[in-house]
């Protein structure tokens, strides 16, 4: 069993995005939202956001996979795959 449900992961990640990019406070983000264009952040900010997500969930997404992440759902998939099972 994972420590977070998909809904919890999504809510917490959206909250991180809203905190990281204050001008998106009112933006409604879904799993289909393209992280770098729909959120209007540049590539450096995207890297910083992924790093923040990694530290929040205590996972490590290999750098070579970062360029494969375009939507919020894909980011959640990468995090979810790396979460440890808890008993």
VOPAGU-2260 file (C-alpha; in pm, 1 decimal, decimal comma):
REM VOPAGU-2260
SITE   aa  ch    i         X         Y         Z
SITE  UNK   A    0       0,0       0,0       0,0
SITE  UNK   A    1     131,4     345,2     -92,1
SITE  UNK   A    2     154,7     622,9     169,9
SITE  UNK   A    3     -62,9     851,8     -45,4
SITE  UNK   A    4    -370,4     793,5    -257,7
SITE  UNK   A    5    -369,6     940,0    -609,8
SITE  UNK   A    6    -611,1    1210,1    -492,5
SITE  UNK   A    7    -382,3    1303,5    -201,7
SITE  UNK   A    8     -80,9    1317,7    -435,5
SITE  UNK   A    9    -269,7    1539,7    -679,1
SITE  UNK   A   10    -401,1    1775,4    -410,5
SITE  UNK   A   11     -63,6    1811,2    -241,4
SITE  UNK   A   12     117,7    1865,1    -572,6
SITE  UNK   A   13    -134,0    2126,5    -688,2
SITE  UNK   A   14     -91,5    2302,5    -354,9
SITE  UNK   A   15     287,7    2300,3    -412,0
SITE  UNK   A   16     239,4    2451,2    -758,1
SITE  UNK   A   17       7,5    2719,8    -621,1
SITE  UNK   A   18     258,6    2804,7    -346,3
SITE  UNK   A   19     555,9    2795,1    -584,2
SITE  UNK   A   20     382,7    3011,3    -845,3
SITE  UNK   A   21     158,7    3253,5    -653,5
SITE  UNK   A   22       1,3    3395,7    -969,9
SITE  UNK   A   23    -156,3    3051,4   -1023,1
SITE  UNK   A   24    -347,9    3060,8    -692,8
SITE  UNK   A   25    -679,1    3075,3    -877,1
SITE  UNK   A   26    -584,0    2845,2   -1164,7
SITE  UNK   A   27    -767,5    2516,1   -1181,9
SITE  UNK   A   28    -512,6    2246,2   -1257,6
SITE  UNK   A   29    -604,9    1895,8   -1368,0
SITE  UNK   A   30    -398,6    1589,2   -1450,7
SITE  UNK   A   31    -423,7    1692,7   -1816,6
SITE  UNK   A   32    -270,5    2036,1   -1747,5
SITE  UNK   A   33      60,8    2075,7   -1925,9
SITE  UNK   A   34     290,9    2175,6   -1643,7
SITE  UNK   A   35     525,5    2411,8   -1826,2
SITE  UNK   A   36     280,4    2579,5   -2067,0
SITE  UNK   A   37     -51,5    2578,8   -1878,5
SITE  UNK   A   38     125,8    2699,1   -1565,2
SITE  UNK   A   39     336,3    2943,0   -1766,7
SITE  UNK   A   40     667,5    2852,1   -1601,2
SITE  UNK   A   41    1005,3    2833,3   -1768,7
SITE  UNK   A   42    1227,9    2526,9   -1779,8
SITE  UNK   A   43    1438,2    2633,6   -1480,1
SITE  UNK   A   44    1126,1    2684,3   -1269,1
SITE  UNK   A   45    1000,1    2344,3   -1384,0
SITE  UNK   A   46    1323,8    2183,9   -1262,0
SITE  UNK   A   47    1291,2    2365,1    -930,1
SITE  UNK   A   48     929,2    2250,2    -901,8
SITE  UNK   A   49    1021,1    1887,2    -972,1
SITE  UNK   A   50    1296,1    1911,1    -710,3
SITE  UNK   A   51    1043,6    2049,8    -460,0
SITE  UNK   A   52     802,4    1764,5    -539,7
SITE  UNK   A   53    1084,7    1512,8    -493,6
SITE  UNK   A   54    1174,4    1651,7    -152,2
SITE  UNK   A   55     811,6    1673,3     -41,3
SITE  UNK   A   56     735,3    1310,6    -125,0
SITE  UNK   A   57    1090,4    1186,0     -51,5
SITE  UNK   A   58    1133,8    1031,3    -395,2
SITE  UNK   A   59    1397,8    1071,4    -663,4
SITE  UNK   A   60    1297,7    1106,0   -1028,8
SITE  UNK   A   61    1600,9    1040,2   -1251,4
SITE  UNK   A   62    1705,3    1353,2   -1439,9
SITE  UNK   A   63    1684,8    1167,1   -1773,0
SITE  UNK   A   64    1308,8    1125,1   -1713,1
SITE  UNK   A   65    1239,5    1492,9   -1645,3
SITE  UNK   A   66    1207,7    1574,1   -2015,7
SITE  UNK   A   67     936,2    1306,1   -2044,3
SITE  UNK   A   68     713,3    1491,0   -1798,7
SITE  UNK   A   69     475,5    1733,6   -1962,0
SITE  UNK   A   70     142,7    1700,6   -1778,4
SITE  UNK   A   71      58,4    1709,1   -1411,7
SITE  UNK   A   72     -66,0    1349,9   -1448,2
SITE  UNK   A   73     272,7    1237,0   -1583,6
SITE  UNK   A   74     447,5    1403,4   -1290,2
SITE  UNK   A   75     211,1    1225,7   -1051,1
SITE  UNK   A   76     279,5     895,3   -1230,9
SITE  UNK   A   77     654,9     936,8   -1178,8
SITE  UNK   A   78     607,8    1018,6    -810,6
SITE  UNK   A   79     358,2     736,8    -758,0
SITE  UNK   A   80     593,1     481,2    -918,2
SITE  UNK   A   81     868,2     574,6    -674,3
SITE  UNK   A   82     672,0     590,7    -351,5
SITE  UNK   A   83     765,2     311,0    -114,8
SITE  UNK   A   84     502,4      64,0      -7,3
SITE  UNK   A   85     407,8      92,0     358,8
SITE  UNK   A   86     265,1    -184,5     567,5
